[in-house]
Amino acid sequence: MEKFLIEVPHGEDKSSCRQAIQVFLSSGSHFVTNAEWGCMDGDHKAWLMVETENKKEAMRILPAAYQQNAKIIKLHKFTRQDIEQSVMDLHADNLTT
């Protein structure tokens, strides 16, 4: 499973906020009903963190009306080993140039 951050914008007026929240809450999807919202701070978006097999599956979680403008970002947590390997790779590249 991969981890994705989904960002879903909606209109800035109260009606758009109300409608988006209503659609999300009535969707029945556990992920969607647990969205975090930025409306109270003037950022009219919802964010969800999901684990799915791929971006396509992550998109299917969203209500159809909000899929087109959604942004889906695959997340990766770097380990100390990843960082050490990157430094070693950089060092090796410098030796060959």
C-alpha positions in Angstrom: 0.0 0.0 0.0 1.1 3.5 -0.8 0.3 6.6 1.2 -1.3 9.7 -0.4 -2.2 13.2 0.6 -5.4 14.3 -1.3 -6.2 18.0 -1.6 -9.7 18.9 -2.7 -10.5 22.6 -3.4 -14.0 24.0 -3.5 -15.6 27.5 -3.9 -14.9 30.2 -1.4 -18.5 31.2 -0.7 -20.4 29.8 2.3 -22.8 27.9 0.1 -19.9 26.0 -1.6 -18.3 25.2 1.7 -21.6 23.9 3.1 -22.2 21.9 0.0 -18.7 20.3 -0.1 -18.9 19.4 3.6 -22.4 17.9 3.2 -21.3 15.8 0.2 -18.3 14.6 2.0 -20.2 13.7 5.2 -22.9 11.9 3.3 -20.5 9.9 1.0 -20.3 7.0 3.4 -16.5 6.7 2.8 -14.6 6.5 6.1 -11.7 8.4 4.5 -13.9 11.2 3.1 -15.9 11.7 6.3 -12.7 12.2 8.2 -11.4 15.0 5.9 -9.7 18.0 7.4 -10.9 21.4 6.3 -9.2 24.8 5.9 -12.3 26.9 5.4 -12.3 28.5 8.9 -8.8 29.9 8.0 -9.8 31.1 4.6 -8.2 28.2 2.7 -11.2 26.5 1.0 -9.9 23.0 0.6 -10.3 19.6 2.3 -7.3 17.3 2.9 -7.3 13.5 3.4 -4.5 11.1 4.1 -5.2 7.7 2.6 -3.4 4.4 2.0 -4.3 2.7 -1.3 -2.6 0.6 -4.0 -2.2 3.6 -6.4 -3.3 7.1 -7.3 -6.3 5.8 -9.3 -7.7 4.1 -6.2 -7.1 7.2 -4.1 -9.1 9.2 -6.6 -12.0 6.8 -6.5 -12.4 7.5 -2.8 -13.6 11.1 -3.6 -17.1 12.1 -4.5 -17.3 12.3 -8.3 -18.1 16.0 -8.3 -14.7 16.8 -6.6 -12.4 14.4 -8.5 -11.6 16.7 -11.4 -9.9 19.4 -9.3 -8.3 17.1 -6.7 -4.6 17.0 -6.3 -3.2 13.6 -5.2 0.4 13.5 -3.8 2.2 10.2 -3.2 4.1 10.5 0.1 7.3 8.9 1.1 9.0 8.8 4.5 12.8 8.9 4.2 14.8 6.7 6.6 18.2 7.4 7.9 19.5 4.7 5.6 17.9 6.5 2.6 19.7 9.7 3.5 23.0 7.9 4.1 22.7 6.2 0.7 21.9 9.5 -1.0 25.1 11.0 0.4 27.1 8.0 -0.7 25.6 8.2 -4.2 26.5 11.9 -4.3 30.0 11.2 -3.2 30.4 8.4 -5.8 29.1 10.8 -8.5 31.7 13.4 -7.5 34.5 10.9 -7.8 33.6 10.0 -11.3 33.4 13.5 -12.7 
